Amino acid sequence: MIELCFELPLQRFGLRVDAHLPDGVTAVLGPSGAGKTSLLEAIAGLRPAAQGRIVAGDAVLLDDERGIALPPERRRVGYVPQDAGLFPHLSALENVRFGARGDRTRVDSAIDTFGLRDLLARRPASLSGGEKQRVALARALATDPRLLLLDEPLASLDVGLRERILPYLLRVKDEWRVPMLYVSHNVGEALVLADHVLLLRDGAIEAQGPPLALLSSDALVRASEDGLENLFPGRVEAHDEAAGVTRVVLDPGLAVAVPLARERIPGTALTLAIRAEDVLVATELPRGLSARNIYAARIVSEERTGADFTLRLETLEPRTAWLARLTPSAVTSLGIGVGTPVWIAVKSHSVRLIVP
């Protein structure tokens, strides 16, 4: 459990946070300038003007009333800034080892988690953006942190690099089980990574709760205006060479046909990414359609998102939550609303595979 109850004066406003966050991953969302980076810096001890109380597990990091204000080096907080923050004169291995606690085993585990064996002798100047982020994340894990703070670690990367690094973050969540605060502008990332969402606006908490529970909230709808994706963890089941598709089964058991990926052996874990704009909605079972993925569903909620509508849907069997983005004219012509039974369809080529 993470207890945050503090204030921090900023140039435009004061950051005021009062929240109890569960263990696991908390996604911190909100518009630019909302105070997300300042929140992480205050927890890490980099903002000495913060006043109040900050507790991570059984460790009190800040408590004004008791005169406690641990310096950054004693907080055991792994902080990864947007620019990775690597030491340019050190090799990747030396960067990972910097500040490491405990024996060599933890360093080796962090290196293996992020697939860095082939990069260890290289310096940051020779690494790509994605490789730098992997080294920075491994360094944070090697410090044996009680809490990980990630400030938009994928924001500076192009789509391809983001998709290659996201599975590493999923491994950290599943295998290391370190509580994490993850700042992002991508609601889809939050849905697949986070157990809890904290929405900031103008230095104050606008909403918080489980990601799916917030999908119908105005706050999350506004946060998703820049783009929204469905992200589904699953495993490769089989390849159909003749049909030119690979069958992937999502964790709830839903089968999805994707473009043939014969290099991914059956059993390979991966994540599927499908833009909300690429989910077609019909009021009748589609016929004569090229889309290979068609499912019966119902509409759980609908919200106006900028110029469009964002629909939250749920397939009937097995139950899986989906997001679709439609124009207002499409919603009107279909005559759909909350509770309406519909069909959703997705072309195989609209599905992207995200793998390490």
C-alpha positions in Angstrom: 0.0 0.0 0.0 1.3 3.5 -0.9 0.0 6.4 1.2 0.2 9.9 -0.4 -1.0 12.9 1.5 1.1 15.9 0.7 1.2 19.3 -0.9 3.9 20.8 -3.2 3.9 24.4 -4.4 4.4 24.7 -8.2 4.7 27.7 -10.5 1.2 27.6 -11.8 -0.6 25.9 -8.9 -0.1 23.7 -5.9 0.0 20.0 -6.2 -2.4 18.5 -3.7 -2.5 14.7 -3.4 -4.5 12.6 -1.0 -4.6 8.9 -2.0 -4.1 5.4 -0.8 -2.8 3.3 -3.7 -2.9 -0.5 -3.8 0.1 -2.7 -4.4 0.7 -3.4 -8.1 0.8 -0.9 -10.9 -0.8 2.5 -10.7 -1.0 4.5 -13.9 -0.8 8.2 -13.5 -2.7 10.0 -16.3 -3.6 13.5 -17.1 -2.9 16.4 -19.5 0.5 17.9 -19.9 1.3 20.2 -17.0 -1.1 18.4 -14.6 1.7 17.7 -12.1 2.4 14.1 -13.0 6.2 14.4 -13.1 6.2 16.6 -9.9 4.3 13.8 -8.2 7.0 11.3 -8.9 9.8 13.7 -8.0 8.2 14.4 -4.7 7.9 10.7 -3.9 11.5 10.2 -4.9 12.7 12.9 -2.6 13.7 15.3 -5.4 11.2 18.0 -4.3 12.2 19.1 -0.7 9.4 21.6 -0.7 6.8 18.8 -0.4 5.0 18.8 2.9 2.8 16.1 4.4 3.1 12.3 4.5 4.4 9.7 2.0 4.6 6.0 3.0 5.6 3.1 0.8 4.7 -0.3 2.4 6.0 -0.1 6.0 8.6 2.6 5.2 7.8 6.3 6.0 9.5 8.4 3.4 8.1 11.8 4.6 6.2 12.8 7.7 6.4 16.4 8.7 4.7 15.9 12.0 7.3 13.3 13.1 10.2 15.2 11.5 10.9 12.5 8.9 12.2 13.5 5.5 14.4 10.8 4.0 16.9 11.9 1.4 16.6 10.4 -2.1 19.4 7.9 -1.6 17.7 6.4 1.5 14.2 6.1 0.0 15.0 2.9 -2.0 12.9 4.3 -4.9 13.8 3.3 -8.4 13.1 6.4 -10.6 13.3 6.3 -14.4 12.9 9.8 -16.0 11.7 10.5 -19.5 15.3 10.8 -20.9 16.5 7.5 -19.2 19.2 9.5 -17.3 22.1 7.1 -18.1 25.7 8.0 -17.2 27.4 8.6 -20.6 30.9 7.6 -19.5 29.7 4.2 -18.2 29.0 1.0 -20.1 25.5 -0.5 -20.1 26.7 -3.0 -17.5 28.2 -0.3 -15.3 25.0 1.7 -15.5 23.0 -1.3 -14.4 25.4 -2.0 -11.5 25.4 1.7 -10.4 23.6 1.8 -7.0 22.8 -1.9 -7.0 22.0 -3.4 -3.7 22.6 -7.0 -2.6 24.5 -9.7 -4.6 25.2 -10.1 -8.3 22.1 -12.3 -8.7 19.7 -9.3 -8.7 21.8 -7.5 -11.3 21.9 -10.6 -13.5 18.1 -11.0 -13.1 17.5 -7.4 -14.1 19.8 -7.8 -17.2 18.0 -11.0 -18.2 14.5 -9.4 -17.7 15.3 -6.7 -20.2 17.4 -8.8 -22.6 20.6 -6.8 -22.3 23.3 -9.5 -22.6 24.4 -8.3 -26.0 24.5 -4.6 -25.0 26.5 -4.7 -21.8 29.9 -3.5 -23.2 28.3 -0.6 -25.1 28.1 3.0 -23.9 24.8 5.0 -24.0 25.9 7.0 -27.1 25.8 3.8 -29.2 22.4 2.6 -28.0 19.1 3.2 -29.6 16.3 5.0 -27.7 14.6 1.7 -26.8 17.9 0.1 -25.7 18.6 3.1 -23.4 15.2 2.8 -21.8 15.8 -1.0 -21.2 19.1 -0.2 -19.5 17.5 2.5 -17.4 14.7 0.2 -16.3 17.2 -2.6 -15.5 19.3 -0.2 -13.4 16.2 0.8 -11.4 15.3 -2.8 -10.7 18.9 -3.7 -9.7 18.7 -1.2 -6.8 16.2 -3.5 -5.1 13.6 -0.7 -4.9 10.5 -0.8 -2.6 8.8 1.3 -5.3 9.3 2.0 -9.0 8.6 5.4 -10.5 8.4 5.4 -14.3 7.9 8.8 -16.0 6.6 8.2 -19.5 9.3 5.6 -20.3 7.8 5.1 -23.8 6.9 8.6 -24.7 10.1 9.5 -26.7 10.0 6.2 -28.7 8.3 5.6 -32.0 5.4 3.1 -32.2 7.7 0.2 -33.1 10.0 0.7 -30.2 7.1 1.2 -27.8 5.6 -2.1 -28.8 8.9 -3.9 -28.2 9.4 -2.4 -24.7 5.9 -2.8 -23.4 6.2 -6.6 -22.9 9.3 -6.0 -20.8 7.2 -3.8 -18.5 4.6 -6.6 -18.3 7.4 -9.0 -17.3 8.4 -6.6 -14.4 4.8 -6.5 -13.3 4.3 -10.3 -13.4 7.7 -11.5 -12.2 9.1 -8.9 -9.9 5.9 -7.6 -8.3 7.4 -4.3 -7.3 4.8 -1.6 -6.7 4.9 0.9 -9.5 3.7 4.3 -10.5 3.6 4.7 -14.2 3.1 8.1 -15.8 1.6 7.9 -19.3 -0.5 9.7 -21.9 -1.7 6.4 -23.4 -4.9 5.1 -21.9 -4.4 1.8 -23.7 -1.1 1.2 -21.9 -2.8 2.0 -18.6 -5.5 -0.6 -19.3 -3.1 -3.4 -20.0 -0.4 -2.5 -17.3 -2.3 -1.0 -14.4 -4.3 -2.3 -11.6 -5.3 1.2 -10.5 -5.5 4.6 -12.3 -4.9 8.0 -10.8 -6.1 11.0 -13.0 -4.5 14.4 -12.3 -5.7 17.7 -13.6 -4.2 21.1 -12.5 -2.4 19.6 -9.6 -5.4 17.8 -8.1 -6.8 14.2 -8.3 -9.7 14.3 -10.7 -10.6 10.6 -10.4 -9.1 7.3 -9.3 -10.0 3.6 -9.3 -9.6 0.4 -11.4 -9.0 1.1 -15.1 -12.1 -0.6 -16.4 -14.3 1.0 -13.8 -13.2 4.5 -15.0 -13.7 3.9 -18.7 -17.1 5.5 -18.6 -15.9 8.5 -16.5 -15.7 11.9 -18.1 -12.1 12.3 -16.7 -10.7 9.2 -18.5 -12.6 10.0 -21.6 -10.9 13.4 -21.7 -7.6 11.8 -21.1 -8.1 9.5 -24.0 -8.7 12.1 -26.6 -5.3 11.8 -28.1 -5.7 8.1 -28.9 -7.1 4.9 -27.5 -6.1 1.3 -28.1 -7.3 -2.1 -27.0 -4.4 -4.1 -25.6 -5.0 -7.8 -24.9 -2.5 -10.3 -23.4 -2.6 -13.7 -25.0 -0.7 -16.6 -26.5 -0.1 -18.0 -29.9 -2.2 -21.1 -30.5 -1.6 -22.2 -34.1 -0.7 -21.1 -37.6 -2.9 -21.6 -40.7 -0.5 -21.3 -43.6 -3.3 -21.7 -46.2 -5.5 -19.0 -44.7 -2.5 -16.7 -44.1 -3.4 -16.2 -40.4 -2.1 -17.0 -36.9 -4.6 -17.9 -34.2 -4.0 -16.1 -30.9 -6.1 -16.9 -27.8 -6.6 -14.1 -25.3 -6.4 -14.8 -21.6 -10.2 -14.9 -21.2 -10.3 -17.5 -24.0 -11.3 -15.4 -27.0 -9.7 -16.4 -30.3 -8.3 -13.7 -32.6 -7.0 -14.2 -36.1 -3.9 -12.1 -36.9 -1.6 -11.8 -39.9 0.5 -15.0 -40.3 3.4 -14.8 -37.8 5.1 -18.2 -38.3 8.2 -17.0 -36.5 6.2 -17.0 -33.2 6.0 -20.6 -32.0 2.8 -21.8 -30.4 2.7 -21.0 -26.7 4.5 -17.6 -27.2 3.1 -15.0 -24.9 2.4 -11.6 -26.5 0.0 -8.7 -26.5 -2.4 -7.7 -29.2 -2.9 -4.0 -30.0 -6.1 -2.8 -31.8 -7.0 0.8 -32.2 -10.4 1.7 -31.0 -11.0 3.4 -34.4 -10.4 0.0 -36.1 -13.3 -1.8 -34.2 -16.3 -2.0 -36.5 -19.8 -2.1 -34.9 -22.9 -3.5 -36.5 -26.5 -4.1 -35.3 -26.8 -7.4 -37.3 -24.4 -10.3 -37.9 -22.1 -9.0 -40.7 -22.1 -11.1 -43.8 -19.9 -10.8 -46.9 -17.3 -8.9 -44.8 -13.5 -9.4 -45.2 -12.9 -9.0 -41.4 -12.0 -12.4 -39.9 -12.8 -11.5 -36.3 -16.5 -11.1 -35.5 -18.0 -11.3 -32.0 -21.4 -10.9 -30.4 -21.2 -8.1 -27.8 -23.3 -5.5 -26.0 -22.6 -1.8 -25.3 -21.7 -1.1 -21.6 -21.3 2.6 -21.9 -20.9 5.5 -24.3 -19.2 8.8 -23.9 -18.6 11.8 -26.1 -14.8 12.0 -26.7 -13.9 15.2 -28.5 -15.6 15.0 -31.9 -16.3 11.2 -31.6 -18.1 8.7 -29.3 -16.1 6.1 -27.3 -18.0 2.9 -26.7 -17.2 0.4 -24.1 -18.3 -3.0 -25.1 -18.2 -6.5 -23.7 -18.2 -9.7 -25.8 -20.8 -12.2 -24.7 -18.8 -15.4 -24.5 -16.1 -15.4 -23.3 -16.5 -11.9 -21.7 -13.8 -9.5 -22.9 -13.9 -5.7 -22.6 -13.4 -3.7 -25.8 -13.3 0.0 -26.8 -14.6 1.3 -30.1 -14.6 4.9 -31.4 -17.4 6.0 -33.7 -18.5 9.3 -35.2 -21.8 10.7 -33.8 -23.4 10.2 -37.2 -22.6 6.5 -37.0 -24.0 6.2 -33.5 -27.2 8.0 -34.6 -27.7 6.0 -37.8 -27.2 2.7 -36.0 -29.6 3.7 -33.2 -27.3 2.2 -30.6 -26.9 3.0 -26.9 -26.1 1.5 -23.5 -27.4 -2.1 -23.4 -27.8 -2.5 -27.2 -26.7 -5.9 -28.5 -24.3 -5.5 -31.3 -21.6 -7.3 -33.3 -18.0 -6.1 -33.4 -15.6 -6.9 -36.3 -11.9 -6.4 -36.7 -9.7 -7.1 -39.7 -6.7 -9.3 -39.1 -4.4 -6.6 -40.5 -5.8 -4.1 -38.0 -4.2 -6.2 -35.2 -0.6 -5.5 -34.2 1.5 -8.0 -32.3 3.5 -6.7 -29.3 6.3 -9.0 -28.4 9.7 -8.6 -26.6 
